[in-house]
């Protein structure tokens, strides 16, 4: 399993618009991406302009399909002018634990 942690900082005052676009992406993932096991948006408790996506995929192919999807291209196009800097994206491979 592959885990992706994507941290995105948005410009002050653009939080609601970013969240609205993110919710459209979440709806697409829920309806169309069975290989995306989790896709959860979080917002920082200490900085309202910082968002985090916690994502898990059953395979590299599922991650690639997600990244190449038309809704993902639309999402990045819609939020491109809202972000403050580049998103920080880190990928991890699961080793073990409790689910």
Secondary structure, 3 states (H helix, E strand, C coil): CEEEEEEEEECCCCHHHHHHHHHHHHHHHHHHCCCEEEEEEEECCCCCCEEEEEEEECCHHHHHHHHHCHHHHHHHHHHCCCECCCCEEEEEECCCCCC
